[in-house]
Amino acid sequence: MSLVRKIGERGQVTIPKDIREAENLEGGDEVEFKNDNGKIRIEKKEDLEPRLREGYKSMNSDISEEMLNASKEARERIK
């Protein structure tokens, strides 16, 4: 899907409604801007906290092992 929008004087742009709905974007969500070899990408930042919290509640193994795995996953997603 490709839609064109103008950038306002203060550098603001509105994400089209169709894209917001398709990607489940709501007011207050964080997005990340990336320069990918001259192409600008906008990606929704995933909130890992709820997933990690559920993982800790349901775990049956040693918490330190789970924390190491969660930290590794978080570091990989931040890159």
TIGUFI-200688 format. One record per atom (N, C-alpha, C, CB): residue number from 1; residue in three letters; atom name; y, x, z. Coordinates in steps of 0.001 Angstrom, whole numbers, plus 524288, in hexadecimal, padded with zeros to 5 digits. Glycine has a CB too. Layout:
<recs>
rec i: NUM | aa: ALA | at: CA | north: Y | east: X | up: Z
...
</recs>
This chain:
<recs>
rec i: 1 | aa: MET | at: N | north: 7FB6C | east: 80353 | up: 80000
rec i: 1 | aa: MET | at: CA | north: 80000 | east: 80000 | up: 80000
rec i: 1 | aa: MET | at: C | north: 804D4 | east: 80381 | up: 80000
rec i: 1 | aa: MET | at: CB | north: 7FFFD | east: 7FC37 | up: 804C9
rec i: 2 | aa: SER | at: N | north: 80877 | east: 80246 | up: 7FCC8
rec i: 2 | aa: SER | at: CA | north: 80D45 | east: 80555 | up: 7FC69
rec i: 2 | aa: SER | at: C | north: 811ED | east: 801A2 | up: 7FC56
rec i: 2 | aa: SER | at: CB | north: 80D3E | east: 808DD | up: 7F777
rec i: 3 | aa: LEU | at: N | north: 8156C | east: 80250 | up: 7FFF7
rec i: 3 | aa: LEU | at: CA | north: 81A27 | east: 7FF22 | up: 80047
rec i: 3 | aa: LEU | at: C | north: 81ED4 | east: 802B8 | up: 800F7
rec i: 3 | aa: LEU | at: CB | north: 819D2 | east: 7FB1D | up: 804D4
rec i: 4 | aa: VAL | at: N | north: 8232E | east: 80155 | up: 7FEA6
rec i: 4 | aa: VAL | at: CA | north: 827E6 | east: 80491 | up: 7FEE0
rec i: 4 | aa: VAL | at: C | north: 82BBE | east: 8022C | up: 802B9
rec i: 4 | aa: VAL | at: CB | north: 82A70 | east: 80520 | up: 7F963
rec i: 5 | aa: ARG | at: N | north: 82E0E | east: 80564 | up: 805FC
rec i: 5 | aa: ARG | at: CA | north: 83217 | east: 803C4 | up: 809AE
rec i: 5 | aa: ARG | at: C | north: 83668 | east: 807D4 | up: 8099E
rec i: 5 | aa: ARG | at: CB | north: 82FD3 | east: 80310 | up: 80F4E
rec i: 6 | aa: LYS | at: N | north: 83B3A | east: 80626 | up: 80A94
rec i: 6 | aa: LYS | at: CA | north: 83FA3 | east: 809C9 | up: 80AE8
rec i: 6 | aa: LYS | at: C | north: 84022 | east: 80BD4 | up: 8107D
rec i: 6 | aa: LYS | at: CB | north: 844CE | east: 80719 | up: 80926
rec i: 7 | aa: ILE | at: N | north: 841CE | east: 810B7 | up: 810CE
rec i: 7 | aa: ILE | at: CA | north: 842E2 | east: 81317 | up: 815DB
rec i: 7 | aa: ILE | at: C | north: 84891 | east: 811DC | up: 81733
rec i: 7 | aa: ILE | at: CB | north: 841D4 | east: 8192C | up: 815C7
rec i: 8 | aa: GLY | at: N | north: 8496A | east: 80FD6 | up: 81BEF
rec i: 8 | aa: GLY | at: CA | north: 84EB3 | east: 80E89 | up: 81DA7
rec i: 8 | aa: GLY | at: C | north: 851E7 | east: 81367 | up: 81EC6
rec i: 8 | aa: GLY | at: CB | north: 84E81 | east: 80B1B | up: 8227B
rec i: 9 | aa: GLU | at: N | north: 856EA | east: 8129B | up: 81FAF
rec i: 9 | aa: GLU | at: CA | north: 85A81 | east: 816F5 | up: 820A5
rec i: 9 | aa: GLU | at: C | north: 858DF | east: 81A5A | up: 8253E
rec i: 9 | aa: GLU | at: CB | north: 85FEE | east: 814E6 | up: 82194
rec i: 10 | aa: ARG | at: N | north: 85655 | east: 8180D | up: 82917
rec i: 10 | aa: ARG | at: CA | north: 854A3 | east: 81AFB | up: 82DBD
rec i: 10 | aa: ARG | at: C | north: 84F03 | east: 81CE6 | up: 82D44
rec i: 10 | aa: ARG | at: CB | north: 8552F | east: 81798 | up: 8329B
rec i: 11 | aa: GLY | at: N | north: 84CCB | east: 81CB1 | up: 82891
rec i: 11 | aa: GLY | at: CA | north: 84785 | east: 81EB5 | up: 827AE
rec i: 11 | aa: GLY | at: C | north: 84337 | east: 81ADB | up: 82910
rec i: 11 | aa: GLY | at: CB | north: 846C1 | east: 82397 | up: 82AC0
rec i: 12 | aa: GLN | at: N | north: 8448F | east: 815F2 | up: 829EB
rec i: 12 | aa: GLN | at: CA | north: 840A9 | east: 81212 | up: 82B68
rec i: 12 | aa: GLN | at: C | north: 83E61 | east: 80F6C | up: 8269B
rec i: 12 | aa: GLN | at: CB | north: 8430B | east: 80E00 | up: 82F13
rec i: 13 | aa: VAL | at: N | north: 83979 | east: 80DEB | up: 82711
rec i: 13 | aa: VAL | at: CA | north: 836D4 | east: 80B06 | up: 822F1
rec i: 13 | aa: VAL | at: C | north: 83349 | east: 806FA | up: 8258B
rec i: 13 | aa: VAL | at: CB | north: 833A1 | east: 80EC7 | up: 81F43
rec i: 14 | aa: THR | at: N | north: 832CA | east: 8026E | up: 8231B
rec i: 14 | aa: THR | at: CA | north: 82F76 | east: 7FE51 | up: 82533
rec i: 14 | aa: THR | at: C | north: 82A1B | east: 7FEA7 | up: 822A1
rec i: 14 | aa: THR | at: CB | north: 831F0 | east: 7F8DB | up: 82453
rec i: 15 | aa: ILE | at: N | north: 82609 | east: 7FE98 | up: 825D0
rec i: 15 | aa: ILE | at: CA | north: 820B9 | east: 7FE81 | up: 823C2
rec i: 15 | aa: ILE | at: C | north: 81FA4 | east: 7F8E9 | up: 821F5
rec i: 15 | aa: ILE | at: CB | north: 81C99 | east: 80061 | up: 827FC
rec i: 16 | aa: PRO | at: N | north: 81E1F | east: 7F82A | up: 81D10
rec i: 16 | aa: PRO | at: CA | north: 81D3D | east: 7F2DF | up: 81B0D
rec i: 16 | aa: PRO | at: C | north: 8194B | east: 7EFD3 | up: 81E53
rec i: 16 | aa: PRO | at: CB | north: 81B5F | east: 7F320 | up: 8156D
rec i: 17 | aa: LYS | at: N | north: 81A3B | east: 7EAB6 | up: 81EBC
rec i: 17 | aa: LYS | at: CA | north: 816FA | east: 7E754 | up: 821EF
rec i: 17 | aa: LYS | at: C | north: 8113A | east: 7E793 | up: 82061
rec i: 17 | aa: LYS | at: CB | north: 818E6 | east: 7E1C6 | up: 82193
rec i: 18 | aa: ASP | at: N | north: 8101D | east: 7E792 | up: 81B4B
rec i: 18 | aa: ASP | at: CA | north: 80AAC | east: 7E7CC | up: 8197F
rec i: 18 | aa: ASP | at: C | north: 807E0 | east: 7EC9D | up: 81B9A
rec i: 18 | aa: ASP | at: CB | north: 80A76 | east: 7E7C9 | up: 81386
rec i: 19 | aa: ILE | at: N | north: 80A96 | east: 7F108 | up: 81B95
rec i: 19 | aa: ILE | at: CA | north: 80841 | east: 7F5E6 | up: 81D85
rec i: 19 | aa: ILE | at: C | north: 807BA | east: 7F5AD | up: 82377
rec i: 19 | aa: ILE | at: CB | north: 80B98 | east: 7FAB4 | up: 81BDE
rec i: 20 | aa: ARG | at: N | north: 80BC1 | east: 7F3C1 | up: 82635
rec i: 20 | aa: ARG | at: CA | north: 80B6C | east: 7F347 | up: 82BF0
rec i: 20 | aa: ARG | at: C | north: 806C4 | east: 7EFF3 | up: 82D80
rec i: 20 | aa: ARG | at: CB | north: 8107C | east: 7F0E6 | up: 82E30
rec i: 21 | aa: GLU | at: N | north: 80607 | east: 7EB90 | up: 82ACA
rec i: 21 | aa: GLU | at: CA | north: 801A3 | east: 7E81C | up: 82C12
rec i: 21 | aa: GLU | at: C | north: 7FC6A | east: 7EAA4 | up: 82ABF
rec i: 21 | aa: GLU | at: CB | north: 8022A | east: 7E2EA | up: 8292B
rec i: 22 | aa: ALA | at: N | north: 7FC0B | east: 7ED16 | up: 82636
rec i: 22 | aa: ALA | at: CA | north: 7F729 | east: 7EF90 | up: 82490
rec i: 22 | aa: ALA | at: C | north: 7F591 | east: 7F3F4 | up: 8283C
rec i: 22 | aa: ALA | at: CB | north: 7F7AF | east: 7F1A8 | up: 81F07
rec i: 23 | aa: GLU | at: N | north: 7F96A | east: 7F6C3 | up: 82A56
rec i: 23 | aa: GLU | at: CA | north: 7F850 | east: 7FB3D | up: 82DB6
rec i: 23 | aa: GLU | at: C | north: 7F8DC | east: 7F9FA | up: 83383
rec i: 23 | aa: GLU | at: CB | north: 7FBE8 | east: 7FFB1 | up: 82C56
rec i: 24 | aa: ASN | at: N | north: 7F9C4 | east: 7F4F7 | up: 834AB
rec i: 24 | aa: ASN | at: CA | north: 7FA2A | east: 7F344 | up: 83A1F
rec i: 24 | aa: ASN | at: C | north: 7FE95 | east: 7F610 | up: 83D04
rec i: 24 | aa: ASN | at: CB | north: 7F4FE | east: 7F437 | up: 83CF1
rec i: 25 | aa: LEU | at: N | north: 80306 | east: 7F6B9 | up: 83A7A
rec i: 25 | aa: LEU | at: CA | north: 80790 | east: 7F93B | up: 83CE3
rec i: 25 | aa: LEU | at: C | north: 80B0A | east: 7F50F | up: 83F53
rec i: 25 | aa: LEU | at: CB | north: 80AAB | east: 7FC83 | up: 838D0
rec i: 26 | aa: GLU | at: N | north: 80CBD | east: 7F610 | up: 84424
rec i: 26 | aa: GLU | at: CA | north: 81029 | east: 7F273 | up: 846E8
rec i: 26 | aa: GLU | at: C | north: 814C6 | east: 7F577 | up: 84924
rec i: 26 | aa: GLU | at: CB | north: 80D29 | east: 7EF85 | up: 84B4C
rec i: 27 | aa: GLY | at: N | north: 818DE | east: 7F29B | up: 84A82
rec i: 27 | aa: GLY | at: CA | north: 81D56 | east: 7F510 | up: 84D03
rec i: 27 | aa: GLY | at: C | north: 81B9D | east: 7F813 | up: 851D4
rec i: 27 | aa: GLY | at: CB | north: 82171 | east: 7F0F9 | up: 84E79
rec i: 28 | aa: GLY | at: N | north: 81D8E | east: 7FCC3 | up: 8525C
rec i: 28 | aa: GLY | at: CA | north: 81C1E | east: 8000F | up: 856D3
rec i: 28 | aa: GLY | at: C | north: 817C2 | east: 803E4 | up: 855A1
rec i: 28 | aa: GLY | at: CB | north: 81A84 | east: 7FCB4 | up: 85B54
rec i: 29 | aa: ASP | at: N | north: 814D4 | east: 802FD | up: 8515E
rec i: 29 | aa: ASP | at: CA | north: 810BE | east: 806B9 | up: 84FE9
rec i: 29 | aa: ASP | at: C | north: 8134F | east: 80BD5 | up: 84E35
rec i: 29 | aa: ASP | at: CB | north: 80D31 | east: 8047C | up: 84B75
rec i: 30 | aa: GLU | at: N | north: 81089 | east: 81015 | up: 84EFD
rec i: 30 | aa: GLU | at: CA | north: 8127C | east: 81526 | up: 84D46
rec i: 30 | aa: GLU | at: C | north: 8101B | east: 8168A | up: 84806
rec i: 30 | aa: GLU | at: CB | north: 81145 | east: 81969 | up: 85158
rec i: 31 | aa: VAL | at: N | north: 8134E | east: 818C0 | up: 84499
rec i: 31 | aa: VAL | at: CA | north: 8116D | east: 81AC1 | up: 83F99
rec i: 31 | aa: VAL | at: C | north: 812DE | east: 82083 | up: 83F43
rec i: 31 | aa: VAL | at: CB | north: 813C6 | east: 8179C | up: 83AE3
rec i: 32 | aa: GLU | at: N | north: 80FD0 | east: 82352 | up: 83C45
rec i: 32 | aa: GLU | at: CA | north: 810A2 | east: 828ED | up: 83B9B
rec i: 32 | aa: GLU | at: C | north: 811F9 | east: 82A01 | up: 835E8
rec i: 32 | aa: GLU | at: CB | north: 80BB8 | east: 82C18 | up: 83D54
rec i: 33 | aa: PHE | at: N | north: 8160F | east: 82D06 | up: 83505
rec i: 33 | aa: PHE | at: CA | north: 817A9 | east: 82E7C | up: 82FC2
rec i: 33 | aa: PHE | at: C | north: 81578 | east: 833E3 | up: 82E9C
rec i: 33 | aa: PHE | at: CB | north: 81DC0 | east: 82E64 | up: 82F28
rec i: 34 | aa: LYS | at: N | north: 81300 | east: 8346F | up: 82A02
rec i: 34 | aa: LYS | at: CA | north: 810C3 | east: 83973 | up: 8287D
rec i: 34 | aa: LYS | at: C | north: 8129B | east: 83AD8 | up: 82303
rec i: 34 | aa: LYS | at: CB | north: 80AB6 | east: 8394D | up: 828BD
rec i: 35 | aa: ASN | at: N | north: 813EE | east: 83FCE | up: 82240
rec i: 35 | aa: ASN | at: CA | north: 8153C | east: 841D2 | up: 81D15
rec i: 35 | aa: ASN | at: C | north: 81057 | east: 84464 | up: 81AFA
rec i: 35 | aa: ASN | at: CB | north: 819F9 | east: 845C1 | up: 81D43
rec i: 36 | aa: ASP | at: N | north: 80E11 | east: 84209 | up: 81700
rec i: 36 | aa: ASP | at: CA | north: 8091F | east: 843D3 | up: 814DC
rec i: 36 | aa: ASP | at: C | north: 80A0A | east: 845D9 | up: 80F56
rec i: 36 | aa: ASP | at: CB | north: 804FD | east: 83F63 | up: 814E5
rec i: 37 | aa: ASN | at: N | north: 80B84 | east: 84ACC | up: 80EEF
rec i: 37 | aa: ASN | at: CA | north: 80CA2 | east: 84D3C | up: 809DE
rec i: 37 | aa: ASN | at: C | north: 8108B | east: 84A1C | up: 806AE
rec i: 37 | aa: ASN | at: CB | north: 807A1 | east: 84DE3 | up: 806C4
rec i: 38 | aa: GLY | at: N | north: 814D9 | east: 848B7 | up: 80919
rec i: 38 | aa: GLY | at: CA | north: 81905 | east: 845F0 | up: 8065E
rec i: 38 | aa: GLY | at: C | north: 81874 | east: 8400A | up: 80662
rec i: 38 | aa: GLY | at: CB | north: 8194A | east: 847C5 | up: 800E6
rec i: 39 | aa: LYS | at: N | north: 81427 | east: 83E0A | up: 80872
rec i: 39 | aa: LYS | at: CA | north: 8136A | east: 83865 | up: 808EF
rec i: 39 | aa: LYS | at: C | north: 81409 | east: 836EF | up: 80EAC
rec i: 39 | aa: LYS | at: CB | north: 80DEC | east: 836A8 | up: 806CA
rec i: 40 | aa: ILE | at: N | north: 81703 | east: 832E4 | up: 80FAF
rec i: 40 | aa: ILE | at: CA | north: 817E9 | east: 8312F | up: 81510
rec i: 40 | aa: ILE | at: C | north: 813D4 | east: 82D16 | up: 81669
rec i: 40 | aa: ILE | at: CB | north: 81D92 | east: 82EF9 | up: 815CC
rec i: 41 | aa: ARG | at: N | north: 810FA | east: 82E04 | up: 81AA2
rec i: 41 | aa: ARG | at: CA | north: 80D0D | east: 82A47 | up: 81C83
rec i: 41 | aa: ARG | at: C | north: 80EC9 | east: 8282E | up: 821C8
rec i: 41 | aa: ARG | at: CB | north: 80789 | east: 82CDC | up: 81CEC
rec i: 42 | aa: ILE | at: N | north: 80DD3 | east: 82330 | up: 82297
rec i: 42 | aa: ILE | at: CA | north: 80EE0 | east: 820B7 | up: 8279F
rec i: 42 | aa: ILE | at: C | north: 809AC | east: 81EAE | up: 829A1
rec i: 42 | aa: ILE | at: CB | north: 81311 | east: 81C30 | up: 82727
rec i: 43 | aa: GLU | at: N | north: 8082C | east: 82051 | up: 82E59
rec i: 43 | aa: GLU | at: CA | north: 80338 | east: 81EA9 | up: 8309A
rec i: 43 | aa: GLU | at: C | north: 8041D | east: 81C4B | up: 835FF
rec i: 43 | aa: GLU | at: CB | north: 7FF62 | east: 8234A | up: 830F0
rec i: 44 | aa: LYS | at: N | north: 8012D | east: 8184D | up: 8372A
rec i: 44 | aa: LYS | at: CA | north: 8016F | east: 815F3 | up: 83C59
rec i: 44 | aa: LYS | at: C | north: 7FEE2 | east: 819A7 | up: 8403B
rec i: 44 | aa: LYS | at: CB | north: 7FEBC | east: 8107D | up: 83C72
rec i: 45 | aa: LYS | at: N | north: 8019E | east: 81AA6 | up: 84493
rec i: 45 | aa: LYS | at: CA | north: 7FF63 | east: 81DDB | up: 848BE
rec i: 45 | aa: LYS | at: C | north: 7FBBC | east: 81A62 | up: 84BE2
rec i: 45 | aa: LYS | at: CB | north: 803C4 | east: 82053 | up: 84C51
rec i: 46 | aa: GLU | at: N | north: 7F6DA | east: 81BF8 | up: 84C49
rec i: 46 | aa: GLU | at: CA | north: 7F303 | east: 818EE | up: 84F31
rec i: 46 | aa: GLU | at: C | north: 7F386 | east: 81A14 | up: 85508
rec i: 46 | aa: GLU | at: CB | north: 7ED68 | east: 81A27 | up: 84D42
rec i: 47 | aa: ASP | at: N | north: 7F3A6 | east: 815F1 | up: 85820
rec i: 47 | aa: ASP | at: CA | north: 7F3D0 | east: 81681 | up: 85DCC
rec i: 47 | aa: ASP | at: C | north: 7EE35 | east: 81733 | up: 85FB3
rec i: 47 | aa: ASP | at: CB | north: 7F682 | east: 811A7 | up: 8607A
rec i: 48 | aa: LEU | at: N | north: 7ECDD | east: 81BF4 | up: 86148
rec i: 48 | aa: LEU | at: CA | north: 7E789 | east: 81D20 | up: 862EC
rec i: 48 | aa: LEU | at: C | north: 7E65E | east: 81B67 | up: 86883
rec i: 48 | aa: LEU | at: CB | north: 7E68B | east: 822E3 | up: 86268
rec i: 49 | aa: GLU | at: N | north: 7EA57 | east: 81A4B | up: 86B8F
rec i: 49 | aa: GLU | at: CA | north: 7E985 | east: 81911 | up: 87117
rec i: 49 | aa: GLU | at: C | north: 7E5B4 | east: 8148C | up: 871FF
rec i: 49 | aa: GLU | at: CB | north: 7EEAD | east: 817C6 | up: 87399
rec i: 50 | aa: PRO | at: N | north: 7E648 | east: 81011 | up: 86F53
rec i: 50 | aa: PRO | at: CA | north: 7E289 | east: 80BD0 | up: 8704C
rec i: 50 | aa: PRO | at: C | north: 7DCE2 | east: 80D56 | up: 86F1C
rec i: 50 | aa: PRO | at: CB | north: 7E3FF | east: 80715 | up: 86D0E
rec i: 51 | aa: ARG | at: N | north: 7DC15 | east: 81034 | up: 86ACD
rec i: 51 | aa: ARG | at: CA | north: 7D6BD | east: 811E4 | up: 86977
rec i: 51 | aa: ARG | at: C | north: 7D493 | east: 815A0 | up: 86D87
rec i: 51 | aa: ARG | at: CB | north: 7D6A4 | east: 8147F | up: 86415
rec i: 52 | aa: LEU | at: N | north: 7D7D6 | east: 8193E | up: 86F4C
rec i: 52 | aa: LEU | at: CA | north: 7D60E | east: 81CF7 | up: 8733B
rec i: 52 | aa: LEU | at: C | north: 7D4E2 | east: 81A38 | up: 87862
rec i: 52 | aa: LEU | at: CB | north: 7DA25 | east: 8213E | up: 87410
rec i: 53 | aa: ARG | at: N | north: 7D837 | east: 8167F | up: 879D4
rec i: 53 | aa: ARG | at: CA | north: 7D772 | east: 8139A | up: 87EAD
rec i: 53 | aa: ARG | at: C | north: 7D23B | east: 810B0 | up: 87E97
rec i: 53 | aa: ARG | at: CB | north: 7DBF8 | east: 80FC1 | up: 87F8F
rec i: 54 | aa: GLU | at: N | north: 7D10D | east: 80E0C | up: 87A30
rec i: 54 | aa: GLU | at: CA | north: 7CC16 | east: 80B3D | up: 879B1
rec i: 54 | aa: GLU | at: C | north: 7C781 | east: 80F00 | up: 879EB
rec i: 54 | aa: GLU | at: CB | north: 7CBEE | east: 8081F | up: 87494
rec i: 55 | aa: GLY | at: N | north: 7C827 | east: 8137E | up: 87773
rec i: 55 | aa: GLY | at: CA | north: 7C3FD | east: 8176B | up: 8778D
rec i: 55 | aa: GLY | at: C | north: 7C2C8 | east: 81936 | up: 87D0F
rec i: 55 | aa: GLY | at: CB | north: 7C579 | east: 81C14 | up: 87439
rec i: 56 | aa: TYR | at: N | north: 7C6CC | east: 819FC | up: 88036
rec i: 56 | aa: TYR | at: CA | north: 7C5F4 | east: 81BB5 | up: 88591
rec i: 56 | aa: TYR | at: C | north: 7C356 | east: 81779 | up: 888D8
rec i: 56 | aa: TYR | at: CB | north: 7CB1F | east: 81D4A | up: 8880B
rec i: 57 | aa: LYS | at: N | north: 7C4C4 | east: 81281 | up: 887D8
rec i: 57 | aa: LYS | at: CA | north: 7C271 | east: 80E36 | up: 88AD5
rec i: 57 | aa: LYS | at: C | north: 7BC9F | east: 80DB6 | up: 889CB
rec i: 57 | aa: LYS | at: CB | north: 7C528 | east: 80917 | up: 8898A
rec i: 58 | aa: SER | at: N | north: 7BB04 | east: 80E79 | up: 884F3
rec i: 58 | aa: SER | at: CA | north: 7B59F | east: 80D77 | up: 88381
rec i: 58 | aa: SER | at: C | north: 7B231 | east: 8125B | up: 88370
rec i: 58 | aa: SER | at: CB | north: 7B57A | east: 80AEF | up: 87E45
rec i: 59 | aa: MET | at: N | north: 7B454 | east: 816BF | up: 884F4
rec i: 59 | aa: MET | at: CA | north: 7B146 | east: 81B91 | up: 8847D
rec i: 59 | aa: MET | at: C | north: 7AD00 | east: 81BE6 | up: 88895
rec i: 59 | aa: MET | at: CB | north: 7B4D2 | east: 8204A | up: 884EF
rec i: 60 | aa: ASN | at: N | north: 7A8BF | east: 81E6A | up: 88711
rec i: 60 | aa: ASN | at: CA | north: 7A456 | east: 81F3A | up: 88A8A
rec i: 60 | aa: ASN | at: C | north: 7A351 | east: 82504 | up: 88B67
rec i: 60 | aa: ASN | at: CB | north: 79F7C | east: 81C99 | up: 8885D
rec i: 61 | aa: SER | at: N | north: 7A6BF | east: 8284C | up: 88943
rec i: 61 | aa: SER | at: CA | north: 7A5FA | east: 82DEA | up: 889BF
rec i: 61 | aa: SER | at: C | north: 7AA3C | east: 83050 | up: 88D1E
rec i: 61 | aa: SER | at: CB | north: 7A5E4 | east: 83080 | up: 8845B
rec i: 62 | aa: ASP | at: N | north: 7AA0A | east: 8353B | up: 88D93
rec i: 62 | aa: ASP | at: CA | north: 7ADC6 | east: 83826 | up: 890C0
rec i: 62 | aa: ASP | at: C | north: 7B34C | east: 8378B | up: 88E92
rec i: 62 | aa: ASP | at: CB | north: 7AC3F | east: 83DF8 | up: 890FF
rec i: 63 | aa: ILE | at: N | north: 7B70E | east: 83625 | up: 891E0
rec i: 63 | aa: ILE | at: CA | north: 7BC72 | east: 83527 | up: 89028
rec i: 63 | aa: ILE | at: C | north: 7BEF3 | east: 83A02 | up: 88DC6
rec i: 63 | aa: ILE | at: CB | north: 7BFC0 | east: 8333E | up: 894BE
rec i: 64 | aa: SER | at: N | north: 7BDA4 | east: 83E9B | up: 88FB3
rec i: 64 | aa: SER | at: CA | north: 7C01D | east: 8434B | up: 88D91
rec i: 64 | aa: SER | at: C | north: 7BE95 | east: 8441A | up: 887D6
rec i: 64 | aa: SER | at: CB | north: 7BE99 | east: 8481D | up: 890D3
rec i: 65 | aa: GLU | at: N | north: 7B9C5 | east: 842E0 | up: 88660
rec i: 65 | aa: GLU | at: CA | north: 7B815 | east: 84352 | up: 880EA
rec i: 65 | aa: GLU | at: C | north: 7BB16 | east: 83F6F | up: 87D7E
rec i: 65 | aa: GLU | at: CB | north: 7B21C | east: 8425D | up: 88072
rec i: 66 | aa: GLU | at: N | north: 7BBBB | east: 83AB3 | up: 87F67
rec i: 66 | aa: GLU | at: CA | north: 7BE99 | east: 836AE | up: 87C81
rec i: 66 | aa: GLU | at: C | north: 7C451 | east: 83837 | up: 87BCC
rec i: 66 | aa: GLU | at: CB | north: 7BE39 | east: 83165 | up: 87F54
rec i: 67 | aa: MET | at: N | north: 7C69D | east: 83A70 | up: 87FE5
rec i: 67 | aa: MET | at: CA | north: 7CC10 | east: 83C1B | up: 87F8D
rec i: 67 | aa: MET | at: C | north: 7CCB4 | east: 8406F | up: 87B84
rec i: 67 | aa: MET | at: CB | north: 7CE09 | east: 83DF7 | up: 884E4
rec i: 68 | aa: LEU | at: N | north: 7C900 | east: 8440D | up: 87B48
rec i: 68 | aa: LEU | at: CA | north: 7C93A | east: 8483F | up: 8776B
rec i: 68 | aa: LEU | at: C | north: 7C8F8 | east: 84607 | up: 871E6
rec i: 68 | aa: LEU | at: CB | north: 7C4C3 | east: 84C29 | up: 8784A
rec i: 69 | aa: ASN | at: N | north: 7C57F | east: 8424E | up: 87102
rec i: 69 | aa: ASN | at: CA | north: 7C501 | east: 83FDE | up: 86BDC
rec i: 69 | aa: ASN | at: C | north: 7C9F5 | east: 83CDE | up: 86A72
rec i: 69 | aa: ASN | at: CB | north: 7C041 | east: 83C34 | up: 86BB8
rec i: 70 | aa: ALA | at: N | north: 7CC1E | east: 839FD | up: 86E28
rec i: 70 | aa: ALA | at: CA | north: 7D0DC | east: 836F6 | up: 86D24
rec i: 70 | aa: ALA | at: C | north: 7D574 | east: 83A97 | up: 86BF1
rec i: 70 | aa: ALA | at: CB | north: 7D229 | east: 8336F | up: 871DB
rec i: 71 | aa: SER | at: N | north: 7D5D1 | east: 83EDD | up: 86ED1
rec i: 71 | aa: SER | at: CA | north: 7DA06 | east: 842A0 | up: 86DE1
rec i: 71 | aa: SER | at: C | north: 7D984 | east: 8450E | up: 8687B
rec i: 71 | aa: SER | at: CB | north: 7D9FF | east: 846E7 | up: 87212
rec i: 72 | aa: LYS | at: N | north: 7D4BB | east: 84644 | up: 866F7
rec i: 72 | aa: LYS | at: CA | north: 7D3CF | east: 8488C | up: 861CA
rec i: 72 | aa: LYS | at: C | north: 7D55B | east: 8449F | up: 85D8F
rec i: 72 | aa: LYS | at: CB | north: 7CDFB | east: 84A30 | up: 86126
rec i: 73 | aa: GLU | at: N | north: 7D3CD | east: 83FAF | up: 85E2E
rec i: 73 | aa: GLU | at: CA | north: 7D522 | east: 83BB0 | up: 85A59
rec i: 73 | aa: GLU | at: C | north: 7DB16 | east: 83AF7 | up: 85A01
rec i: 73 | aa: GLU | at: CB | north: 7D277 | east: 83678 | up: 85BC4
rec i: 74 | aa: ALA | at: N | north: 7DDA3 | east: 83ADD | up: 85E78
rec i: 74 | aa: ALA | at: CA | north: 7E34E | east: 83A33 | up: 85E80
rec i: 74 | aa: ALA | at: C | north: 7E5FF | east: 83EBA | up: 85BB7
rec i: 74 | aa: ALA | at: CB | north: 7E553 | east: 839BC | up: 8641F
rec i: 75 | aa: ARG | at: N | north: 7E449 | east: 8437B | up: 85CBA
rec i: 75 | aa: ARG | at: CA | north: 7E6A1 | east: 84811 | up: 85A29
rec i: 75 | aa: ARG | at: C | north: 7E5D4 | east: 847CA | up: 85440
rec i: 75 | aa: ARG | at: CB | north: 7E43E | east: 84D31 | up: 85C59
rec i: 76 | aa: GLU | at: N | north: 7E13A | east: 84616 | up: 85279
rec i: 76 | aa: GLU | at: CA | north: 7E030 | east: 845B7 | up: 84CDB
rec i: 76 | aa: GLU | at: C | north: 7E39A | east: 84197 | up: 84A4C
rec i: 76 | aa: GLU | at: CB | north: 7DA70 | east: 8447A | up: 84BDF
rec i: 77 | aa: ARG | at: N | north: 7E495 | east: 83D38 | up: 84CFC
rec i: 77 | aa: ARG | at: CA | north: 7E7C7 | east: 8390B | up: 84AC1
rec i: 77 | aa: ARG | at: C | north: 7ED8B | east: 83A85 | up: 84AA2
rec i: 77 | aa: ARG | at: CB | north: 7E70B | east: 83402 | up: 84DDA
rec i: 78 | aa: ILE | at: N | north: 7EF40 | east: 83DCA | up: 84E2E
rec i: 78 | aa: ILE | at: CA | north: 7F4C1 | east: 83F5B | up: 84E6B
rec i: 78 | aa: ILE | at: C | north: 7F616 | east: 842E7 | up: 849CC
rec i: 78 | aa: ILE | at: CB | north: 7F5F4 | east: 8422C | up: 853A9
rec i: 79 | aa: LYS | at: N | north: 7F244 | east: 845E9 | up: 847EE
rec i: 79 | aa: LYS | at: CA | north: 7F343 | east: 84992 | up: 84398
rec i: 79 | aa: LYS | at: C | north: 7F536 | east: 846F9 | up: 83EE1
rec i: 79 | aa: LYS | at: CB | north: 7EE85 | east: 84C7F | up: 8423B
</recs>
